[in-house]
Amino acid sequence: MTIDQISQPITAQTVLEALTRAVERELDRKRRLGHYYVTWENGQAVFHGEDAPVSVGHTQKPQ
């Protein structure tokens, strides 16, 4: 990181955009490698991908 980058204000929107890009890149990488990924939807873990487990023994609320 350069001094010029540090002098710019960091907003919640900037952080959200950076996190969104990072997650999109990682999910794309997992898809290309053929790995499954997990999301949390409607109070349950949802597995995505061809090699994803069929069912889960139990679900917990994410922390």
C-alpha positions in Angstrom: 0.0 0.0 0.0 1.3 3.4 -0.9 1.0 6.7 1.0 -1.4 8.0 -1.6 -3.7 5.0 -1.1 -3.7 5.6 2.7 -4.7 9.2 2.4 -8.0 8.4 0.7 -10.9 8.0 3.1 -12.1 4.4 3.6 -15.9 4.2 3.6 -18.3 1.4 4.4 -19.1 1.3 0.7 -15.4 0.9 -0.3 -15.1 -2.0 2.2 -18.2 -3.7 1.0 -17.1 -3.4 -2.7 -13.7 -4.9 -1.8 -15.2 -7.8 0.1 -17.7 -8.5 -2.7 -14.9 -8.6 -5.3 -12.8 -10.9 -3.1 -15.7 -13.3 -2.6 -16.6 -13.3 -6.3 -13.0 -14.1 -7.2 -12.8 -17.0 -4.6 -16.1 -18.5 -5.7 -15.0 -18.3 -9.4 -11.7 -20.0 -8.4 -13.6 -22.8 -6.6 -15.9 -23.3 -9.6 -12.9 -23.5 -12.0 -11.1 -26.0 -9.7 -14.3 -28.1 -9.4 -14.6 -27.5 -5.6 -17.9 -27.0 -3.9 -18.8 -24.0 -1.8 -21.4 -23.4 1.0 -23.8 -20.5 1.5 -26.2 -19.8 4.3 -29.8 -19.5 3.0 -33.0 -19.4 4.9 -31.4 -20.6 8.1 -29.6 -23.6 6.5 -26.3 -24.4 4.9 -26.7 -24.9 1.2 -23.9 -26.8 -0.7 -23.2 -25.8 -4.3 -21.2 -27.6 -7.0 -20.9 -31.0 -8.6 -19.0 -32.6 -5.8 -21.1 -31.0 -3.0 -22.3 -33.3 -0.2 -26.0 -34.4 -0.7 -27.1 -33.7 2.9 -25.8 -32.3 6.1 -26.1 -34.1 9.5 -27.1 -30.9 11.2 -27.0 -27.1 10.6 -26.0 -24.4 13.0 -26.5 -20.6 12.8 -23.3 -19.0 11.5 -21.3 -17.0 14.0 
